[in-house]
Amino acid sequence: MSKHQGISKSPTGIDGFDDLTLGGVPTGRPTLVCGSAGCGKTLFATTFLIHGARDFDEPGVFVTFEERPGDIVSNVASLGFALNKLVDDQKIAFEYIALDRSELEEAGDYDLEGLFLRLESAIDAIGAKRVVLDTIESLFSVFSNEAILRAEIRRLFDWLKDKGMTTVITAERGDGTLTRQGLEEYVSDCVILLDHRVQNQISTRRLRIVKYRGTAHGTNEYPFLIDQDGFSVLPVSTLGLNHKVFEDRISSGIPDLDNMLAGGGFHRGSSILVSGVAGSGKSSVAASFAEAACAAGERALIFSFEESADQSVRNMKSLGIDIGQWIKSDKLRFVATRPTFYSLEMHLAVLLREVTRFNPSLVVLDPVSCFTESGDRLEIQSMLLRMIDFLKGHGVTAVFTHLMHSQDGQRVETDAGLSSLMDAWILLLNREVGGEFNRELYLLKARGTAHSNQVREFIMSHEGIKLVPPYLGESGALTGSARKNEESKSRRAEVRRRADILRAQQQLEQKRRRAKAQMEALQAELDADEIELKAITDDESEYLRQAAADKVDIERSRKS
Amino acid sequence: MAPRKLFLYVAGQTPKSLAAIANLERICAEHLPGQYEVEVIDLRKNPKLAREHSIVAIPTLVRELPVPLRKLIGDLSDTHKVLVNLGIGSSA
């Protein structure tokens, strides 16, 4: 194998580990996996072997010195691995090296050729490419001649290397050394350390690649997880601020809230903080986001640290929102854990894994404030930052709820300095006015979108969530029954005012009619007078004509 | 009493195996005449037997009877230890 090409690697099939090592463990070489009791060494090795046999067509031999093959089979059966079938198919062979110190006595020089022969026949029987030795250190408790043993173990490793076996060797952690028997001396290619630490009564499993000759690898400690899905390593790192930006909008599931934003709804891939005091409706708003995403044919993932899935389904039902149907159709996944169940790092890791697996377009964390009890401020902030970075990097919209302990005046800050990390901030208030608490919603911030500056009254009923503009009167914005009161008062005033106008109009009309009648009477009088006048003038002109005619007659008679 | 069987597992003609065979034959002849019958099994010829009898170290001498089962590993150069483990003095 030339140095220029780098060494070739065999994938282990362990989530995350292959990414971390850029391919897996070195092919044809031994890898040492060390760690204290119960930290997952055997599971690591088993997973390596099973994936090899099942997915990469590399049969494997499991040499067990401690556990019986039957135990191993049933142990991994709970993780969904059908090891039995692989054994039946001759993909995996067990070689159980049962050793009993009490029936063994040493008398002179010996070697471990028997082990070699057994291993060889097992390898040849199934054409193995992978070998697991779990835990070879057990030999030290059986054979007392350490010099022979060490020489034989070295020979065994060399022999496996010569045969081109990709080998995983497990070893117990020693005091101050990686392994109790110093096996790391013999394995120079790849050494992996598993660790299991308890801090504040919360345990975290971590994995570190101590050495990996001839290749680049991540050097940090990475949390890993053993659960019903097996062994997964979770490379958690800050991705930086180079995530994609989306122009399209997503609905909050509350039409009134969407309308408060110019353009309707929030930007996809933004992080939205919903904060409020206890009972202000945070979880309902968050669940409504999730339901909107599901209704739009996308997938949503809810991490709940307070409510169980059933409880949430029931509670949302009271708002007329059926999230149960989405859970059934696998559009919505609900992950409910107590904050104290894992360490912060682990929570992050679990989140990342679930997001990667489920591939949702929206993630809800309800609430993030619960973490403040399980770690210090800086750690939480760094965790949330990485969480946000991760989600943003994947174009996933994130909805965080945050429990505020007080809502006095302008001091609406969040415990972990969350606000600056968020693109949008929905503030839910619960204010007492006139003997009743009313919920209010305010859009404190929405990056890159013009939005309403109004405080809306937030009403939850069996018809869903509604936002009602508050009554804006002389005495400020009013909500609840004060608003209703004021609204009906103004409605009454309006009715009265309308009536007044109508009456005034009618009065005027009457007046106009009266005036008109009077005017008509006067006109008639005038007309009569005019007729009179005309008669007089006519008489007058007739008289004058007669007089003139008479004068002419008289003059004519005088002349003649 | 019929001679009891001893099984000696070896792997090929290695110096250790040869030494073990020679040592065992010598001890049986000198100290336990007629008590034991030795069968040498070469695992290189029949590797499956290593698994069946759970042999790890070579050479291994197995005394199945009388119970408890005894396994003696090494080239059997320590005569005293061999004799102790084959039960000289206690059962004979």
Interface residues (C-beta under 8 A of the other chain):
Chain A: E95 I97 A98 L99 E103 L104 E105 E106 A107 G108 D109 Y110 D111 L112 E113 G114 L115 L117 R118 E120 S121 L139 F143
Chain B: Y9 A11 T14 K16 A19 A20 N23 L43 R44 P47 K48 A50 R51 S54 I55 V56 A57 I58 P59 T60 P68 L69 R70 K71 L72 I73 G74 D75 L76 S77 D78 K81 V82 N85
